[in-house]
């Protein structure tokens, strides 16, 4: 099973930008359909964005469409989430994971990376 480590979070003012990274080890990274998810305080974890194995296809939650961009570098076993025009409601812990395991309910979650957007 692939191991995932998220990084790049921080504190930013509304309107600012951050770039998150998710480094994978173990497994065959290029075979995985990957996604970003987030969990805000007191709320359930929710889907943010996903990217196909080749990186040719992406999907976004309506709340982030047009502001966030997901990408991947299979040579580096890494996916990214470029977040622009951040809003206070984007404040959450952000996680990456393999989409299929999330859908099946078998995903193991890492520490995530905290994103805090101040008004």
N, C-alpha and C positions, 0 to 999 in steps of 0.2 A: 504494500500500500504506500502511496506517495505521502511524504511528510512535507508540510507547508509552513513557511515562516513569513508573516506579514511585517512590513515596516513602512516608514515614511509618514506616519501620522504626526499630528501636532496641533498647536493652537494657532488659529488664523482668524483675522477679522472677516466679517461678511464682505463678499465680493472678491476675496482672495482665492488663491489656488494652492493645491497640494498635489503631489504625485505619490501614489502608493505603489509599493512593490510586493510581490509574493514570490518567494523563491521556493522551488520544489526540489526534493531529493528522493531517490528511490522510485521505482516504477518507470514507466516510459511516458515521460511528460507529454510528448507530442501526440500521444494517443488519447489524451484527456480533454474532454469538453469542460472548460473551466469557467468559474463565475466568481463574482464579488457579491458579498452579502453584508448587511449591517444590522446592528441591534442598538436601538436607542434606549435610554433608561426607562424602565417600566413598560417597554414594548417588546413584541415578539421580533425575532430575527426576520428580515425581509430581503428579498432579491433586489440587487442593484443593477448588475450587468452580467452578460455572459459572452463567451467567445468560442468559436468553433476550433477544432483541432489545428487547422491550418491558419487560423486567424482571418479567414476570408469572410466570415459571418459574425455579426454581433447583434445583441439585443439589449434593451435598456428598460428599466422601470420608467413609467411616465414621469415620475417626480424628478428624474435626473436627465432625461432626454434633452440633448442639445447643450448640456453643461459638462457631462462626464464622457470620457472616452476610454474604452477598454482596449488593450493591445497585449500582444505576447511576443516573446522572443524564444523560440523553441531551442535555439542554440545555447541560450543561457538558462534554460529551464525556469523562466520567469514570466509572470504576467504583471501588467501594470494597470493602474487606474488613474488617469489624469482628471483631476477635479477642478473645474473653473467656476467662477461666479458662485462661490460657496454661500450657503444660507445657514442661519442658526439651526434650522430644522434638519440640516445634514449632520449635525452632531450625533455621533454614535461610535461604537466599536466596529471596525470594518474587518471582515474576514474573507479569505478566499477559500475555495474548495472545488472539488470535482463535482460537476452538476449532477451526473448520474447518481452518485452516492447520496447527494442531498435529496434528490427526488425519491430515492428508495428508502430514505430514513436511516441510512447506515453510515452517514458521514461522521468522522471525528473532527472536532473543531480545535484549532490552535488558540493561541493567546489573543490573536487579532491585534489591530493597531488603533489607538484612540485618535479620533478626529474631533476637535472642539472648535466650533465656529462662534465667535462672539459678535454680538449685534453692533 
